[in-house]
Structures are given as C-alpha cells and as structure tokens.
C-alpha cells in the first residue's frame, strides 16, 4: 500500500499538494504564502480554490475505492472525524470551505498539516452528504495487520457486510466495547468509504480496522492468536445468554458476523468454534447487524471485565 504523506511543515515553510494523474503529490516553498489557498498559519487567504482546482480534483478521486487503494489515502468529513484523525496523527491535508471558516477556525489553528481553503461549491463536491459541513480532510489508509494485534481479547469480524452505515456502527460499537480490532472480509463494503467513515463517528481512528480477503484464513489466524471464534447465526442451538451464564464469553473472543441478508458463508460458519444466536424475546424476525454486533461485543466485554475485576480484587489490588 502506497502512502504519500508529506513532511510536517516547519516554521517559515508552507507545504501543499499538487494534483496529478495519480492523485496527490508534494510541492513546497519557503516563506509565508497563501497562494493556491494553502495556509498553515497567519492571515486568511486572499482567494479560494474552486471546482476546477487540480487539488480539489485530486482529492475528489478519493471518493472511489480504487483511488483510495492506489493512493493509500481516504477522505474524512466533518469536525468530529477530522478531529479524531488529527489526534491519531493520520491527517495529511485539510480542505475548508468559505462558510466553514468561522465555525472551525480553532480547529485549524496549530494542526501541523496543510490547510487548503476552497469555495463552498468545491467543499460540497468533496462531500458525500446532503448538507455538507465544509470541512474535509485527507487521511492515510492504515496498514494494520492481524499479526500486529499481539494477544487480542476481543475482535469483531464482518463477512460480506454490505451496508456502510452498519459497518461504521460496528466499528463505533467495537470501540465503545473496548475491542482490539475490527476486520472486514470477503465482499464487505469498504470501511474507508464516506458513509462508513461518518457512521464510525471518529472510532475508525481509535482502533485497528483491517481489510482481508479470506474469512477462513482470518479465523485461523485469530485462533492462532489465542481467540475462540464465535459465529453468529439465527439458527444456532446455543444463545448468547447461555454462553454468558456458562462463562464462555470471559475468554479472548473473536466474533464473526455475516451479511445482513444471507448471514455467514458455509465455509466461514464451519470454521468457527461455536455458533451463537442472539435471543429474540419479542416478535421481531431478527436484529440487524449493527445491533446484534453491539450486543455480542458488550456481552464479551462485561464478562471479561468481571474476570479482571475479580482477579484484581483477589490479589489485593481492587478493581479500578
């Protein structure tokens, strides 16, 4: 995976990106400058890049998955996602629309990354929302691998998830539950696409998000890392409550969730240690992926925290 991350601008030096047929490349000049709409510090720009700007066109390419993979970059939209990307040191460039200047001036100050001011029309062209916020960042695609996880306690695996809103919510729920990673396998939606990034509400930058091709291989690798593998299925004999009561969820666990309509493939379901269903007490036919994944991950998180608390208390340290 390529990465075109620029060097951080130093004092008296501004850094900008220039458009090319392959996306974003670096160009720099010494001394204060607002030419081309780039500003790292100082006064407001005297002009704004428009729709025809090569810089805007290069960034717009990142709305396509193929361009994201080629460049090793993706777009993050809105103050929440941009702030999370900055805190994770993942942002390489920031586009700010005219109308957003007053709202996000404090956010821009001291970012340490090039800030490019654009017209509202250009900012809207970079956005994928009905009501653009006028703030769009360019961030590096992460290069996380399963082998880098060490000995994970909780991992979510999504096979064939095709709704970007659900996928982003799984990432957000995994982050909230204290999971170690989220893995997308098979023909899942690209987790670095616009809607998924927005749905993750910044959580995409809080834990490793990994894309892999083959679910059974991922299952095998997670088992080698010490995780039991629990596959969700509406037809499973054992349910979440039963496993929680039996203490099964207290160990390191990788939860595997299937496609919203079709569930898991037969090969992936067969590769898991246990099939589990989320009990439905009312008349609903089923729960959607985002809700089911949150219930399963939180059930594991509670069980694991209870064990740690008991162990800490037994050793005299007390639970934090």
N, C-alpha and C positions, 0 to 999 in steps of 0.2 A: 504494500500500500504506500503510495507516494504521499509526501507531505510538503507543502510549500509555505511553511511557517516562516515569517520574516524575523529578523533580529529586532529586539526591542529598541525603539528609538532612544537615543541618548540626548543629553542636553544640547540645544542648538542644532538639532538634526531632525528633519521630518521624514517619515517613511510612508510610501504609498504603494499601491498595487496598480499595475498597468494591465489592461485587457490583452488577450492574445487568443489564438485559435485553440489553445489548450487550457485557457482559464485565467488564473491569476498568477502574475509573476511580480517580482520585486523591483522597484526603482527607488532611488533615494537622492536627496540633495541636502546640502548643508545650509544652515541659516533658517530663520523663521520663514514660513511660507503658507499661504492659503490657496495657491494655485491649484486648480483642479478640485477644489472643495476639500482638500485634506487639511486637517488641523489637529494637532496634539495638545496644544495649549495656546493661550493668548486670545486675541480678539475674534469675533465672529467672522465667518468667511464673507468675501465680497461677491461671491457667486456660488451657485449650487449646480451640481451635476444633474443633467436631465436624462430622459429616457434613452437618448442616443449615445450617452456616455459609454465608452468601452468598459469602464469599471463596473457600471451597472449591468451591462450585458454579460460580462464575465460572471458576476455573482448570480444573475438570473439563471444561468445554466445549471446552477447547483440545485434548482428545483427538480431536476431529473436525476433519478437514481444512478444512471450510467455515468453522468458527470460527477456525481459525488464520489463514486468509486474511483474514477480516473484521477480526480484532483486530491482525494483524501481530505475533503472539506465538506461541510454542510451548513445550512442556514439555521439560525435561531432567531425567533421573533418575539418581541415584547420585553418589557423591563425585567420580568421575573426570570425568564430563560437567559437573557443577556447577563444579568447579574450573576446567576449560577455559573455561566460559562466563564465569566471573569474571575470568579472566586476559584474555579478549577484550573485557572491558567490555560484555558483551552481556546480563548478567543484570539483571532488574528486580525480582524478588521471589523469596523462598526460603521453602518450606514444610518444616518439620522436625517429624517425629513424636516422640512421647514417648520411645520406646525408642531413638531415634537421637541424643538429646541428648548422652549420654555419649560416643558414638563420634565425633561431629562438632562438638564444642564449639570446637575450634581453628579449624576451617574457617569457622565462623560469625563468629568474632571479627574485627572490622575489615573486614567485607565491603563496607560502604558502601551496601548495599541493604537494604530492609526484610526482616526475618525474621519469619515467622509460625509460631507453634507450634501444632500440631494433634494430635488424638488419633491413635493408631496406626490406628484404623479409617478416619479421614479421609485419612491418608497413604496407606493401601492403596488407597483409592478414586481417588487421583490417579495411582497406579502402574498399569502395564500388565504387570507381571511376576508370576510365581508367588510369588516370595519378595521382597517389596518391601524396599528399603533404608531407607525412611523419610525420604528426602531428595529433594525435587523442586523444581526451580527453574522460573521463568518467564523466558524469554529473548525478545529481539526477533528477529523474522524478518529476515535480512539483505536488503539491497536491491542486491546485486551485479549488475552488467551486463557483458556481453561487452566493451562499449566501454571499460570501466574497466581492462581487463587490460593495456593497453599493447601490448607485443610479447611475447606468451607463448612459452615454449619447449616446454611440454608441457601438454596439456589432455586430459581424458577426457570423452567424450560418451556418455551411455547413452540409447538409444532403446527405450522400451517395457519397461524393467526392471520386473518385477512382484513381485520378492521383496525385501522391505525389508531382510532380512539381507544379501543380496547387494549391494544398493545401499549400505548402510552400510559394507560391507567394501571396495567400490570407492573410497569416499571415504577410508577409512583407508589403503588401498594407495597412492592418489594422493598423499596427504600424505607417506607414507613415501618415495615415489619423488621427492619434490620438485616435484610438478606445480603448475601455476599455478592450476588451477581444475578443477572437475567440473561438467558440465552435464547436466541431466536433461530430456529432450524427449519429445514425444508423450504416450502414455498411461502414462508411467512412474509408479511409486509415489511418493508424496510423501516427499522426503528428510527432511522435518521431522516425520514421524510417529515415534511412540515407539520401535518396534523398530529403525528405521533410525538414529535418533539414538544408541541404545545400541550398535548394531553399529559405528558410526563411532568409538567409544571416545574421544570428545573431538576427533577430527580435523575434525569439522564446523565447529569454531571456528578452525581453523588455516589454512584456505584458502577462497577463494570457492566457494560452492555455488550454482549458478544454475539456475532452472527456466524453461524456454522451451517454446513450443507447437509450433514447426515445425522439424523436423530439417534439411531442405534449406536453410532460411534461416540456421540456426546454422552449418551447414557453409560457406555462402558468407561469412558474417561472419568466421569463423575464418580462412578463406583470405585475406580482405582484411587480416587482422591479421598475415599472414606465415606461417601454418602450412600445411604439406602435410597432407592429410586421408587417413588410412589407415583403411579399413573392414575389420573382421574378418569372415571368412566361412570356414566349414569346407570350402567347395568352391573356394576361390581357387587359382589356379595358382601363386602365389608364397607362400613361407612366411617365417616370422619369421627363421629362421636365414639365409636367402638375402638378405633385406633388410639384416640386420645386417652380413653379410660384404661387401655392396656399398657400405656406408657411407650407405645411405639414411636410417637412423634418427638420424643425427647432427644433422640439421636440425630446426628448430622443427616440432613434430608435434602434430596433434590425432587421437587415436584414437577411433574410433566403434564402440561395442559395441551389439549388438542384444538383443532379447528372449531370455530363457533358452531358450524352446522354438522360436520362429519365426525368430529372427535379425533381421536388418535388413529394413525395408521395401524394396521395389524402388526407390522414388524416392530414398531415402537412400543405398542402395548405389551407385546410378548417379551420385550427386553427388560421390562420393569420388574422389580421385586414383588410389588403388590399393587393390585388395582383397588381404587378407593372411590366411593361416591359421596357427594355432599348430600346429606339427608334433606328432603323437602317435606316439611310438615303440613303445608297447606296444599292448595290445588294447582299451583303453578307447575307447568310442564317441566321446567328446568330453570337454572340460573345461567346468566350469561358469563362469558369468560372472565371479565373483569371482576365481577362479584365473587365467583367461585374461587378464583385465584387468591383474592384477598382473604377469604375465609380460611382457606387451606394454609396459607403462609402465616397468618396470625395464630392459627391453632398450633403450628410448629413453634412459632416464636414464644408463645406462652409456656409451652411445655419445656422448652429449652431454658428459658429464664427461670422457671421454677426449680429445675435441677441445679442451675448455677447458684441460685439463692440458697438452696438447701445445703449445697456443698460448702459455700462460703460461710454459712451460719455454723455448720458443724465444725469448721476449722477455727472458729472464733473470730472470723473477720466480719461477719454480719453481712447482710445484703445491702447493696448500695441503692 
